[in-house]
Amino acid sequence: MGKVHGQFLGRGASVPVVCLRYLTNSRRSLAWGSGICLFALLWTGCTSEADSVRKSPKAAPPVVLATATVQDVPIEVRAIGNGEAYSSVAVKAQIAGQLMKVYFKEGADVKKGDMLFQIDPRPLQNQIAEMKATIAKDQATEQQAEAAASRDRSTAENARAQAGRYANLFKQGIVSREQNDQLTSAAQSAEDAVRADEANLAAAKQNTRVDESKLKDAELQLSYTSIVSPINGRTGTLNFKEGNLIKDQADTPLVIINQINPIYVTFAVPEGALREIRENSAKGKLKVEATPQGSSEPETGVLDFIDNTVDASTGTIKLKGLFTNARRRLWPGQFVNVALRLGTRRNAVLAPTAAVQAGQKGKYVLVVDANQIAHERQVTAGAVVGNDTVIESGLTAGERVIIDGQMAVVNGAQVAPVQRGPASGAQGQ
């Protein structure tokens, strides 16, 4: 093995860079020396770079700040609701027949009394013509029975008078008993004829009334062949086309009409809010806002209905808000975000919701002091109002909080505030 001579190179290096001089031609010695040289060079470079990083100062992380403010905020109960038609009618045929005409287009608006469908009226029109002829015949029979009864009444009256006279003559002995008995029998027969005529007349009148009732029913059935809209509303899917045979009171309606001006929004809130809702609604109509999904502009209505039972399975109670829906932004079955306004909270401390973080100990914010040092502060977060959150405790108005860049900040570290436009109702820094 040859002798090794070397010197230290590189500032701060702990391993020398060795220059080898071999006094032997051994291949094994050459390989061993080359390995030592390569390892020394790599170690020197790494340790030099680590020393350089250790000695460079760490820059303060950039953050965006906002200032906590004091505002009057609404006290609200929020929920998910869905639109419900103010009135809904499933239009069905009341008689069977062929659908002759449809007078509207699917999805069109209709008014109460507008013509919707025409069912073939001809079979009923023929029945009505026959019934009218039958009634005319009944009326003629009734008139004949009336005439016969009137004639027989006169005959009976004359027979009674003649029988009376003969009865007096019989008592005086002027006429025989036989003559008296004959006239008495004749008077009795005339009375019987009158009673028979009156029975026939009553039967004729009864037949007339029955047929007239049938005529009215047929005319009513005929009116059912023309189907009109019972409400103002918007038509849905047309389930039967012209030419189809329609059954009376079929399970499938011809069309469903929904009244959407006004419209209800149905939603459920926890039963714990019921007392406060009832107390405030007793003072006047409560304001309800409904915001369609994907929109930021709400529609405004009033609380119109509180259910009389709490759902025991969910612990909620159903409410309904009534909306004029003049712009028709609300639709039956549509899901909306609902905010029920119960009152106003005065002088509430607000911070941007982006500033409120969740940790192991609960909610917290990072407050930045005048020296640009960030301090973790535990807070009690309340209701969310737009892009801000009500801070019940732990923060005062005027304090600055970090709303962007929290991931790079540790408690007690210095930060570098940067400018950005306000992200919420709080004041951006």
C-alpha positions in Angstrom: 0.0 0.0 0.0 1.4 3.4 -1.0 1.5 6.5 1.2 -1.4 9.0 1.1 -0.7 12.7 1.1 -3.5 15.3 1.2 -4.8 18.7 2.4 -8.1 20.1 3.5 -10.1 22.1 0.8 -13.3 23.9 1.1 -14.3 26.3 3.9 -16.2 24.5 6.7 -15.6 21.0 5.3 -15.3 18.2 7.8 -13.7 15.7 5.4 -10.5 16.5 3.4 -10.3 16.4 -0.3 -7.4 14.1 -0.8 -4.9 14.1 -3.6 -3.5 10.6 -3.9 -0.2 9.6 -5.1 0.2 5.9 -5.6 3.6 4.3 -5.2 2.4 1.1 -6.6 0.7 0.0 -9.8 -1.8 -2.2 -8.0 -5.4 -1.9 -9.5 -7.0 -2.5 -6.2 -5.2 0.4 -4.6 -6.3 2.7 -7.5 -10.0 1.8 -7.2 -10.0 2.3 -3.4 -8.4 5.7 -3.7 -10.8 6.9 -6.4 -13.9 6.0 -4.2 -12.5 8.0 -1.3 -12.0 11.0 -3.5 -15.6 10.9 -4.9 -17.2 10.5 -1.4 -15.2 13.4 -0.1 -16.3 15.7 -2.9 -20.0 14.9 -2.5 -19.9 15.3 1.3 -18.2 18.6 1.1 -20.8 20.0 -1.4 -23.8 18.9 0.7 -22.5 20.2 4.0 -21.6 23.5 2.4 -25.1 23.9 0.9 -26.8 23.0 4.3 -24.7 25.6 6.0 -25.7 28.2 3.4 -29.5 27.5 3.9 -29.1 27.5 7.7 -27.5 30.9 7.7 -30.1 32.6 5.3 -33.0 34.4 7.1 -36.6 33.0 6.6 -39.0 35.5 4.9 -42.3 36.4 6.6 -45.3 34.7 4.8 -47.6 37.0 2.9 -51.2 37.2 4.2 -54.4 39.1 3.5 -56.0 40.9 6.4 -59.5 42.2 7.2 -60.8 44.3 10.0 -63.6 43.1 12.3 -66.6 45.4 12.3 -69.7 46.2 14.3 -73.1 46.0 12.5 -76.8 45.3 13.1 -77.4 41.9 11.7 -80.7 40.0 11.2 -81.6 37.1 13.4 -82.5 34.3 11.0 -83.3 30.6 10.9 -82.0 29.0 7.7 -83.2 25.9 6.0 -83.6 24.1 2.6 -87.1 24.4 1.2 -88.9 23.6 -2.0 -91.5 25.3 -4.1 -95.1 24.2 -3.8 -98.0 25.3 -6.1 -100.5 27.6 -4.4 -103.2 25.5 -6.0 -103.0 22.4 -8.1 -105.8 20.7 -10.1 -105.6 17.4 -11.9 -108.1 17.8 -14.8 -110.0 14.7 -15.5 -112.9 13.9 -17.8 -116.3 13.3 -16.1 -117.7 11.5 -19.0 -116.4 8.9 -21.5 -116.0 9.8 -25.1 -113.6 10.7 -27.9 -111.3 13.7 -27.4 -112.2 16.0 -30.3 -110.2 19.1 -29.6 -107.4 20.5 -27.4 -107.4 24.2 -27.0 -104.1 24.9 -25.3 -100.4 24.2 -25.7 -98.4 22.3 -23.1 -96.8 24.6 -20.6 -99.1 27.6 -21.5 -100.7 29.9 -19.0 -104.5 29.6 -18.8 -107.1 31.6 -16.9 -110.1 30.4 -15.0 -112.9 29.5 -17.5 -110.6 29.1 -20.5 -111.6 26.2 -22.8 -109.2 23.3 -22.5 -110.8 20.2 -24.1 -113.8 19.2 -26.2 -115.1 15.7 -25.9 -117.5 14.5 -28.7 -120.9 15.8 -27.7 -123.0 14.2 -30.4 -124.2 11.0 -28.5 -125.5 13.2 -25.7 -127.0 15.7 -28.1 -129.0 12.8 -29.6 -130.1 11.6 -26.2 -131.3 15.1 -25.3 -133.3 15.3 -28.5 -135.0 11.9 -27.7 -135.7 13.0 -24.1 -137.3 16.2 -25.3 -139.6 14.2 -27.6 -140.5 11.9 -24.7 -141.3 14.8 -22.5 -143.5 16.3 -25.2 -145.4 13.1 -25.3 -145.7 13.0 -21.5 -147.0 16.5 -21.5 -149.7 15.5 -24.1 -150.7 12.5 -22.0 -150.9 14.7 -19.0 -153.1 17.2 -20.8 -155.4 14.3 -21.9 -155.6 13.0 -18.3 -156.4 16.5 -17.1 -159.2 16.9 -19.6 -160.7 13.5 -18.7 -160.5 14.3 -15.0 -162.2 17.7 -15.6 -165.0 16.1 -17.6 -165.6 13.4 -15.1 -165.6 15.9 -12.2 -168.5 17.7 -14.0 -170.4 14.4 -14.5 -169.8 13.4 -10.9 -171.0 16.8 -9.6 -174.2 16.6 -11.7 -174.8 13.0 -10.6 -174.4 14.0 -6.9 -176.9 16.8 -7.3 -179.4 14.6 -9.1 -179.0 11.8 -6.5 -179.7 14.4 -3.8 -182.9 15.6 -5.4 -184.2 12.0 -5.8 -183.3 11.3 -2.2 -185.7 14.1 -1.1 -188.4 12.9 -3.5 -188.0 9.4 -2.2 -188.5 10.6 1.4 -191.7 12.4 0.2 -192.8 9.2 -1.6 -192.9 10.7 -5.0 -190.2 8.4 -6.6 -189.7 4.8 -5.9 -186.8 3.3 -4.0 -185.5 1.7 -7.2 -185.2 5.1 -8.9 -183.5 6.5 -5.9 -181.0 3.7 -5.7 -180.2 4.0 -9.4 -179.3 7.7 -9.2 -177.2 7.0 -6.0 -175.3 4.3 -7.8 -174.8 6.6 -10.8 -173.4 9.3 -8.6 -171.0 6.8 -6.9 -169.8 5.6 -10.3 -169.1 9.1 -11.4 -167.0 9.7 -8.2 -165.0 6.5 -8.9 -164.3 7.7 -12.4 -163.0 11.1 -11.1 -160.7 9.3 -8.7 -159.4 7.1 -11.6 -158.8 10.2 -13.8 -156.9 12.0 -11.0 -154.7 8.9 -10.5 -154.0 8.8 -14.3 -153.2 12.5 -14.2 -150.8 12.1 -11.3 -149.0 9.3 -13.1 -148.7 11.4 -16.2 -147.3 14.3 -14.2 -144.8 11.9 -12.5 -143.7 10.5 -15.9 -143.1 14.1 -17.1 -141.1 15.0 -14.0 -138.9 11.8 -14.4 -138.2 12.5 -18.0 -137.5 16.2 -17.3 -135.0 15.1 -14.6 -133.3 12.7 -17.1 -133.2 15.6 -19.6 -131.4 17.8 -17.0 -128.9 15.1 -16.3 -128.2 14.6 -20.0 -127.8 18.3 -20.4 -125.4 18.3 -17.4 -123.5 15.4 -19.0 -123.4 17.4 -22.2 -121.8 20.3 -20.4 -119.0 18.0 -19.3 -118.0 17.5 -22.9 -116.6 21.0 -22.7 -113.8 21.1 -20.1 -112.7 24.5 -18.9 -109.9 25.6 -16.6 -111.0 25.7 -12.9 -108.1 28.1 -11.9 -105.6 30.5 -13.2 -102.3 28.7 -13.7 -99.8 27.0 -15.9 -100.5 23.8 -17.7 -98.2 20.8 -17.5 -97.7 17.7 -19.7 -100.7 16.8 -22.0 -101.3 13.1 -21.3 -103.9 12.5 -24.1 -103.9 13.8 -27.7 -106.8 14.6 -29.9 -108.6 11.5 -31.2 -108.0 9.4 -28.1 -110.9 7.7 -26.3 -111.3 9.1 -22.8 -112.6 7.2 -19.8 -114.5 9.0 -17.1 -112.6 9.6 -13.9 -109.5 7.7 -15.3 -106.5 7.4 -13.0 -104.4 9.5 -15.4 -105.5 13.1 -15.6 -105.7 14.9 -18.9 -103.4 17.6 -17.6 -102.3 19.1 -14.3 -102.6 22.9 -13.8 -100.5 24.5 -11.1 -101.1 28.0 -9.8 -97.7 29.6 -9.3 -98.7 33.2 -8.8 -98.6 33.3 -5.8 -96.5 30.3 -4.7 -95.6 28.5 -1.5 -92.2 27.6 -0.3 -92.3 24.7 2.2 -89.4 24.2 4.6 -88.7 22.6 8.0 -86.9 24.1 11.0 -85.8 22.5 14.3 -88.5 22.3 17.0 -86.2 24.3 19.3 -86.9 27.4 17.1 -90.7 27.0 17.4 -91.2 29.1 20.5 -89.3 32.0 19.1 -91.1 31.7 15.8 -94.5 31.7 17.4 -93.7 34.7 19.7 -92.4 36.8 16.8 -95.2 35.8 14.4 -97.7 36.9 17.0 -96.4 40.4 16.5 -96.9 40.4 12.8 -96.0 38.7 9.6 -92.4 37.3 9.5 -90.2 37.9 6.5 -89.1 34.9 4.5 -86.4 35.0 1.8 -86.0 32.2 -0.7 -82.9 32.1 -2.9 -83.0 29.6 -5.9 -80.0 27.3 -6.2 -77.2 29.0 -8.2 -78.5 32.5 -7.5 -77.5 35.2 -5.0 -80.7 37.3 -5.3 -83.5 36.2 -3.0 -87.2 36.4 -3.4 -89.1 38.0 -0.5 -92.3 36.6 1.0 -94.0 36.2 4.4 -94.6 33.3 6.7 -98.1 32.0 6.0 -98.3 28.6 7.7 -97.0 26.8 10.8 -97.9 23.1 11.0 -99.9 21.9 14.0 -97.6 18.9 14.7 -93.9 18.5 15.2 -92.5 15.5 13.2 -91.3 13.2 16.0 -89.0 11.3 13.6 -87.0 14.3 12.6 -87.6 16.8 15.4 -88.7 19.5 13.0 -91.8 21.4 12.2 -93.1 22.3 8.8 -93.5 25.9 7.7 -94.7 27.6 4.6 -93.8 31.0 3.1 -96.1 32.8 0.7 -94.5 34.6 -2.3 -96.1 36.7 -5.0 -93.6 35.2 -7.4 -94.2 38.0 -9.9 -91.0 37.2 -11.8 -91.6 33.5 -11.6 -88.2 32.7 -10.2 -89.7 30.1 -7.9 -91.1 26.9 -9.3 -93.1 24.0 -7.9 -90.7 21.3 -6.7 -87.6 23.6 -6.9 -85.1 23.5 -4.1 -84.3 26.9 -2.6 -82.3 28.3 0.3 -84.7 29.7 2.9 -84.0 32.4 5.5 -86.7 33.1 8.1 -86.2 36.6 9.6 -87.0 36.6 13.3 -85.6 40.0 14.3 -82.4 42.1 14.3 -79.3 41.8 16.6 -77.8 45.2 17.4 -74.1 45.9 17.4 -72.9 42.5 16.5 -69.1 41.9 15.9 -68.5 40.5 12.4 -65.5 38.9 10.8 -65.2 37.4 7.4 -66.1 33.8 7.4 -62.8 33.0 5.7 -61.0 34.1 8.9 -62.7 31.6 11.1 -60.7 28.3 11.3 -61.5 25.0 13.0 -58.9 23.5 15.4 -58.7 20.9 18.1 -59.9 23.4 20.7 -62.7 24.7 18.5 -63.0 27.8 16.3 -60.2 30.3 16.2 -58.9 33.3 14.2 -55.4 34.6 13.6 -55.2 38.2 14.9 -52.4 40.4 13.7 -51.1 43.1 16.1 -49.4 46.4 15.3 -46.0 44.7 15.0 -47.4 42.3 12.3 -47.2 39.4 14.7 -50.0 36.7 14.3 -51.7 35.4 17.5 -54.1 32.5 17.6 -57.3 33.5 19.3 -60.1 31.2 20.3 -63.6 32.6 19.4 -67.2 31.6 19.7 -68.7 31.8 16.2 -72.4 32.5 15.7 -74.7 32.9 12.7 -73.3 33.4 9.2 -74.5 36.6 7.5 -73.6 36.7 3.8 -69.8 36.3 3.7 -69.3 37.2 7.3 -69.7 35.4 10.6 -71.0 36.8 13.9 -68.3 36.5 16.6 -70.1 36.0 19.9 -66.9 36.2 22.0 -63.1 36.4 21.6 -62.8 39.3 19.1 -63.5 43.0 19.3 -64.3 45.5 16.5 -61.2 47.0 14.9 -58.9 44.0 15.3 -57.3 42.7 12.2 -57.6 39.0 11.2 -56.0 36.9 8.5 -58.5 35.9 5.8 -56.0 34.4 3.3 -52.6 32.7 3.8 -53.3 31.0 7.2 -51.7 27.7 6.2 -48.2 29.3 6.2 -48.6 31.1 9.5 -47.8 29.7 13.0 -48.8 31.3 16.3 -46.4 34.1 17.3 -44.8 34.4 13.8 -44.3 37.6 11.9 -46.4 38.1 8.8 -46.2 40.3 5.7 -49.7 41.8 5.0 -50.4 42.3 1.3 -53.2 44.4 -0.3 -56.3 42.8 -1.9 -59.8 44.0 -2.5 -62.3 43.3 0.3 -63.7 39.8 0.1 -66.7 40.4 2.3 -68.6 43.0 4.3 -65.7 43.4 6.6 -63.0 45.9 5.8 -60.1 44.4 3.8 -56.5 45.3 4.4 
